[in-house]
Amino acid sequence: MRQRTIELMRVVVAVAVLFFAIPGVLLGSFLIWRDTQTSIEVRSQTVVEIIGRLEQNDAKVWPNLLNSLAESSRLSEVHISVAYPNGQTFESTNPVAPLRFEIRRFSPQGTLVTISAPKYAALGNIFKLCGAALVLVVSAYAVGGLVAHRRARTLSDPLVLLAATAEQIGNGRVRPHMEPSGIEEIDLVYQELERTATRMAGRIAAERQFAADAAHQLRTPLTALSMRVEEIQYLSDDDEVREEASRALEQIDRLSGVVAELMRTSASDVSATTEAVSIREICEQQYDEWNAVFRNEHRELVLGDGDYDFVLATPGSLSQIIATLLENSLKYGAGTTTITPIKSGRMINIKVRDEGPGVPDELGDTIFHKGVSGSGSTGIGLAVARQLASSNGGRLELTTRQPAEFTLTLPSVPEHLDPSHVVPQGAVISLASRRRRR
């Protein structure tokens, strides 16, 4: 902002120089030149009149008179020469300049009067005028630069504070404070930011309340479900049943972790601590859990070729989001469901796509709202999934309606912090081995 203001002032000064200074210098030079010529013409007329009066009295001019007439001129080094018709000539003592103004006139009796003055005097005045104009232009640039710096600071400082206020709102501080700047436009923007912050405060409060309600509603049935599955595991003698029960307990633990994260998010201003999570491990884990279910529905689940790198997230939240998307695809979609992670700059887009009819147009983006469902379900799954994505610094969007394609965008781990480069081989703990309950 400051640099642009200074550049604008320079442009204004340049325009002023172009349209005023340069024409002024040209006009001044012309007037100086013309004034010198006029002075010589006036002096020549005076000399001719004096010689005419002398001729009426049958007298002739003499050199001292010519010197006096030359010195009385306001021009310097004027040379006067008088040539009578009989060939007699009288001249002043000043030499004839090689580069000069020269005017010739005749008296009533035919006497030739020649007056000349050097041009360097006029040229010197023109150079002085140009020098003065140059000094004025430089002074104008200096004063303009000083004024521009002060005005730029006056304009830029409130904008910097306004940017800081916007950043505070973006970071979740919904009660920013900024003194009025006195600049109407900036104050109007700040007032709008205050209104936006107030609306955000209401939405954040509603989201936290929703997260708390969802967590409370989920915690009790999860506890009862865990007890039932543990009972099945301990009472069954079938190894396959015990294995499936163990996997179910892992999913219940993961859901319990998600509930705990929702509780912490709703009770504080910060989300759960993120960590470097392997997309490949999460996707393979979800593939192992959902592949058999998809096969029972004569559907196919595929892990597409993509960038299976690390992202910054909480493992439980990432698993829950992908599980929610797979469950929706299984329930509402058709054909093959594909999971494909694609890296885009510093973010990674995890796309879940199927070949079904897609999302109806009447739902649109409201599909993420609480209670919105296409078949009478609770409509809480996608709402919780989007909340989890937001709490992990990402976003969940419906990028294609027909066929349905959901995209989970999360920040990727910087290369210098990639666990495969920083942590020694074998030090990364697999999610599947974190908890095995038998």
C-alpha positions in Angstrom: 0.0 0.0 0.0 2.7 2.4 0.9 4.7 1.7 -2.2 1.7 2.1 -4.4 0.8 5.5 -2.8 4.4 6.7 -3.3 4.3 5.5 -6.9 1.0 7.3 -7.4 2.5 10.5 -6.1 5.5 10.2 -8.4 3.1 9.7 -11.3 1.3 12.9 -10.3 4.5 14.9 -10.1 5.6 13.4 -13.5 2.3 14.5 -15.0 2.7 17.9 -13.5 6.2 18.2 -15.0 5.0 17.0 -18.4 2.1 19.3 -18.7 3.3 22.4 -16.7 7.1 22.5 -16.1 8.2 21.6 -19.7 5.7 23.9 -21.4 6.6 26.6 -18.9 10.3 26.3 -19.6 9.7 26.4 -23.3 7.5 29.5 -23.0 10.0 31.2 -20.7 12.8 30.5 -23.1 10.8 31.9 -26.0 10.0 35.1 -24.0 13.6 35.6 -23.0 14.7 35.2 -26.6 11.9 37.5 -27.9 12.7 40.1 -25.2 16.3 40.3 -26.3 15.3 40.9 -29.9 12.8 43.5 -28.8 15.4 45.3 -26.8 17.8 45.5 -29.7 15.0 46.8 -32.0 14.1 49.5 -29.5 17.7 50.5 -29.1 18.1 50.6 -32.9 15.1 52.9 -33.3 16.5 55.2 -30.6 19.9 55.5 -32.4 18.2 56.1 -35.7 16.1 58.9 -34.2 19.2 60.5 -32.7 21.2 60.3 -35.9 18.2 61.8 -37.8 18.1 64.8 -35.5 21.9 65.3 -35.9 21.5 65.1 -39.7 18.9 67.9 -39.6 21.5 70.1 -37.9 24.1 69.0 -40.4 26.0 67.2 -37.7 27.5 63.7 -37.5 27.7 61.2 -34.7 30.9 60.7 -32.9 32.4 57.5 -31.2 31.9 58.6 -27.6 28.2 59.2 -28.3 28.0 55.7 -29.8 29.7 54.2 -26.7 27.3 56.0 -24.5 24.3 54.7 -26.5 25.7 51.2 -26.4 26.4 51.3 -22.6 23.0 52.7 -21.8 21.3 49.6 -23.2 20.2 47.0 -20.7 22.0 44.5 -22.9 25.7 43.9 -22.4 28.4 44.3 -25.1 26.2 46.0 -27.6 28.0 47.1 -30.8 26.8 50.1 -32.8 28.0 50.9 -36.3 27.0 54.0 -38.4 27.8 54.1 -42.1 27.1 57.5 -43.9 26.3 57.6 -47.6 29.7 59.2 -48.3 31.5 56.1 -47.0 32.4 57.6 -43.6 31.9 55.0 -40.8 31.7 55.4 -37.0 31.7 52.4 -34.5 31.5 51.8 -30.8 34.4 50.3 -29.0 32.7 47.0 -28.1 33.8 44.1 -30.4 31.4 42.4 -32.8 30.4 39.0 -31.4 30.5 36.0 -33.8 27.2 34.7 -32.5 24.9 37.7 -32.3 21.6 39.4 -32.8 21.8 42.0 -35.5 19.4 44.7 -36.8 20.0 47.2 -39.6 18.1 50.4 -40.1 18.4 53.5 -42.3 18.0 57.2 -41.3 15.9 59.6 -43.3 19.0 60.6 -45.3 20.1 57.1 -46.0 22.6 56.5 -43.2 23.0 52.8 -42.3 22.7 52.0 -38.6 23.7 48.5 -37.5 23.2 47.3 -33.9 24.3 43.9 -32.7 24.4 42.1 -29.3 25.8 38.6 -28.4 23.4 35.7 -28.1 25.1 34.1 -25.2 23.5 36.5 -22.7 20.0 35.3 -23.8 21.2 31.7 -23.8 22.6 32.2 -20.3 19.3 33.4 -19.1 17.6 30.4 -20.7 20.0 28.1 -19.0 19.3 29.8 -15.7 15.6 29.3 -16.2 16.1 25.6 -17.0 18.2 25.2 -13.9 15.6 26.9 -11.7 12.9 24.7 -13.3 15.1 21.6 -12.6 15.5 22.6 -8.9 11.7 23.1 -8.7 11.0 19.7 -10.2 13.5 18.0 -7.8 12.0 19.9 -4.9 8.5 18.9 -6.0 9.6 15.2 -6.1 11.1 15.5 -2.7 8.1 17.2 -1.2 5.8 14.8 -3.0 7.8 11.8 -1.7 7.6 13.2 1.9 3.9 13.8 1.6 3.4 10.4 0.0 5.3 8.6 2.8 3.1 10.4 5.4 -0.1 9.7 3.6 0.9 6.2 2.9 1.5 5.6 6.6 -1.9 7.2 7.4 -3.6 4.8 5.0 -1.5 1.7 5.5 -1.4 1.5 9.3 -5.2 1.1 9.6 -5.1 -1.5 6.8 -2.5 -3.5 8.6 -4.6 -3.4 11.8 -7.6 -4.4 9.7 -5.7 -7.4 8.3 -4.7 -8.4 11.8 -8.3 -8.1 12.9 -9.4 -10.3 10.0 -6.7 -12.8 11.0 -7.9 -12.8 14.6 -11.4 -13.6 13.3 -10.0 -16.4 11.1 -8.2 -17.9 14.1 -11.4 -18.0 16.1 -11.2 -14.8 18.1 -14.7 -13.4 17.6 -14.3 -10.3 19.7 -11.7 -8.2 17.9 -11.0 -4.6 18.8 -9.7 -1.8 16.7 -9.9 2.0 17.2 -11.6 4.0 14.5 -9.1 5.1 11.9 -10.9 8.2 10.7 -11.0 6.8 7.2 -14.6 6.1 6.3 -14.0 3.2 3.9 -11.7 1.4 6.3 -14.1 1.9 9.3 -17.0 0.6 7.2 -15.0 -2.6 6.5 -14.1 -3.0 10.2 -17.8 -2.6 11.1 -18.7 -5.3 8.7 -16.0 -7.5 10.2 -17.5 -6.9 13.6 -20.9 -8.0 12.4 -19.3 -11.0 10.7 -17.5 -11.9 14.0 -20.8 -11.7 15.9 -22.4 -14.0 13.4 -19.5 -16.4 13.6 -19.7 -16.4 17.4 -23.3 -17.6 17.2 -22.4 -20.3 14.6 -19.4 -21.5 16.7 -21.6 -21.7 19.8 -24.2 -23.6 17.8 -21.6 -26.0 16.4 -20.1 -26.6 19.9 -23.5 -27.3 21.3 -24.2 -29.7 18.4 -20.9 -31.5 19.0 -21.6 -31.8 22.7 -25.2 -33.1 22.0 -23.9 -35.6 19.5 -21.2 -36.8 21.8 -23.6 -37.2 24.7 -26.0 -39.1 22.5 -23.3 -41.4 21.1 -21.4 -42.2 24.3 -24.1 -44.2 26.1 -25.0 -46.5 23.2 -21.3 -47.0 22.4 -20.7 -48.2 26.0 -23.6 -50.6 25.8 -22.5 -51.8 22.4 -19.0 -52.4 23.7 -20.3 -54.5 26.6 -22.4 -56.6 24.2 -19.6 -57.3 21.8 -17.2 -58.1 24.6 -19.8 -60.6 25.9 -20.1 -62.2 22.5 -16.3 -62.4 22.3 -15.9 -64.1 25.6 -18.9 -66.5 25.2 -18.1 -67.6 21.6 -15.9 -70.6 20.9 -15.7 -69.8 17.2 -12.3 -68.2 16.3 -13.8 -66.3 13.4 -16.5 -64.8 15.6 -14.0 -63.8 18.2 -11.8 -62.2 15.5 -14.8 -60.2 14.1 -15.8 -59.2 17.7 -12.2 -58.0 18.2 -12.4 -55.9 15.1 -15.8 -54.5 16.2 -14.3 -53.6 19.6 -11.5 -51.7 17.7 -14.1 -49.7 15.8 -16.0 -49.0 19.1 -12.8 -47.7 20.6 -12.2 -45.5 17.6 -15.7 -44.2 17.8 -15.2 -43.6 21.5 -12.1 -41.6 20.7 -14.1 -39.5 18.2 -16.7 -38.8 20.8 -14.0 -37.7 23.3 -12.6 -35.4 20.6 -16.0 -33.9 20.0 -16.4 -33.3 23.7 -13.0 -31.6 23.9 -13.8 -29.5 20.9 -17.1 -28.4 22.2 -15.6 -27.5 25.6 -12.6 -25.5 24.4 -11.4 -23.1 21.7 -8.9 -25.4 20.2 -9.3 -28.8 18.4 -7.6 -32.0 19.3 -3.8 -32.2 18.7 -3.0 -33.4 15.2 -0.2 -35.7 14.2 1.4 -37.2 11.1 -1.0 -39.9 10.0 -0.4 -42.3 7.1 -3.2 -42.2 4.6 -2.2 -45.7 3.4 -2.7 -47.2 6.8 -6.0 -45.5 7.3 -7.3 -46.5 3.9 -6.1 -50.1 4.2 -7.7 -50.3 7.6 -11.0 -49.1 6.2 -10.7 -51.4 3.2 -10.2 -54.4 5.5 -13.3 -53.4 7.5 -15.6 -52.5 4.6 -14.5 -54.8 1.8 -16.5 -57.8 3.0 -19.6 -55.6 3.6 -19.4 -54.3 0.0 -19.0 -57.8 -1.4 -22.1 -59.0 0.5 -23.9 -56.2 -1.4 -22.3 -57.3 -4.7 -20.4 -54.1 -4.7 -16.6 -53.5 -5.1 -14.4 -51.3 -3.0 -11.1 -50.1 -4.6 -8.1 -48.2 -3.4 -7.1 -46.2 -6.4 -3.6 -45.2 -7.4 -2.7 -41.9 -5.7 -0.5 -40.1 -3.3 -0.6 -42.1 -0.1 1.5 -39.7 1.9 1.2 -38.4 5.5 -1.4 -35.8 6.5 -1.8 -33.7 9.7 -4.9 -35.1 11.4 -6.1 -37.1 14.4 -6.2 -40.9 13.4 -9.6 -41.4 14.9 -11.2 -38.5 13.1 -9.7 -39.4 9.8 -10.9 -43.0 10.1 -14.4 -41.8 11.2 -14.7 -39.4 8.2 -13.7 -42.1 5.7 -16.0 -44.6 7.4 -18.9 -42.2 7.1 -18.3 -41.6 3.4 -18.0 -45.4 2.7 -21.2 -46.0 4.7 -23.1 -43.4 2.7 -21.7 -44.8 -0.5 -22.8 -48.2 0.4 -26.3 -47.1 1.4 -27.0 -44.5 -1.3 -24.6 -45.3 -4.1 -24.0 -48.1 -6.6 -21.3 -49.8 -8.5 -17.6 -49.5 -7.6 -16.6 -47.2 -4.8 -13.1 -45.8 -5.2 -10.8 -44.1 -2.6 -8.2 -41.9 -4.3 -5.8 -39.5 -2.5 -4.4 -36.7 -4.7 -1.8 -34.2 -3.6 -2.4 -30.6 -4.5 0.3 -28.2 -3.4 0.5 -28.3 0.4 -2.9 -30.1 0.7 -4.0 -33.7 0.0 -7.5 -34.4 -1.4 -8.9 -37.8 -0.4 -11.7 -38.5 -2.9 -14.4 -41.1 -2.3 -16.5 -41.7 -5.5 -19.0 -44.3 -6.6 -21.1 -45.0 -9.7 -24.5 -44.4 -8.3 -27.2 -41.8 -9.2 -25.6 -39.2 -7.0 -27.0 -36.6 -4.7 -30.5 -35.2 -5.6 -30.4 -31.5 -6.7 -32.9 -30.5 -4.0 -30.4 -31.5 -1.3 -27.2 -29.9 -2.7 -24.9 -28.6 -0.1 -27.5 -28.9 2.6 -26.6 -32.6 2.8 -24.0 -31.6 5.4 -26.6 -29.9 7.6 -27.8 -31.7 10.8 -30.9 -33.7 10.2 -30.8 -33.6 6.4 -31.0 -37.1 4.8 -32.2 -38.6 1.6 -33.9 -41.6 3.2 -35.2 -40.7 6.6 -32.1 -41.4 8.6 -30.8 -39.2 11.4 -28.7 -37.1 9.0 -26.0 -36.7 11.6 -23.2 -38.7 9.9 -22.0 -36.2 7.3 -22.6 -33.2 9.7 -20.2 -34.8 12.2 -17.8 -35.8 9.5 -17.6 -32.2 8.3 -17.1 -30.9 11.9 -14.3 -33.4 12.4 -12.6 -32.3 9.1 -12.9 -28.7 10.2 -11.4 -29.4 13.7 -8.5 -31.1 12.0 -7.7 -28.0 9.9 -9.3 -29.4 6.7 -12.7 -29.4 4.9 -15.2 -31.9 3.6 -17.0 -31.0 0.4 -19.3 -32.5 -2.2 -17.3 -31.9 -5.3 -19.5 -33.8 -7.8 -23.2 -34.5 -7.4 -23.8 -37.0 -10.1 -22.2 -39.4 -9.6 -21.5 -38.5 -6.0 -17.9 -37.6 -5.2 -16.9 -36.4 -1.7 -13.5 -34.8 -1.2 -11.7 -34.6 2.1 -9.0 -32.0 2.1 -6.3 -32.1 4.8 -2.9 -30.4 5.1 0.0 -32.6 4.1 3.0 -33.1 6.3 6.0 -30.9 5.2 8.7 -33.0 3.6 11.3 -32.1 6.2 8.8 -33.5 8.9 7.8 -36.6 7.0 8.0 -39.5 9.4 9.5 -41.7 6.7 12.5 -39.3 6.7 12.6 -38.2 10.3 11.7 -41.3 12.3 14.0 -44.4 11.9 12.6 -47.4 10.1 10.3 -49.4 12.2 9.5 -46.6 14.7 6.1 -45.6 13.2 3.4 -47.5 15.0 0.7 -49.1 13.0 -2.8 -48.1 13.9 -4.0 -51.7 13.7 -1.6 -52.7 16.4 -2.4 -50.0 18.8 -5.1 -52.0 20.6 -5.9 -55.7 20.3 -8.5 -56.9 22.8 -8.9 -60.6 23.2 
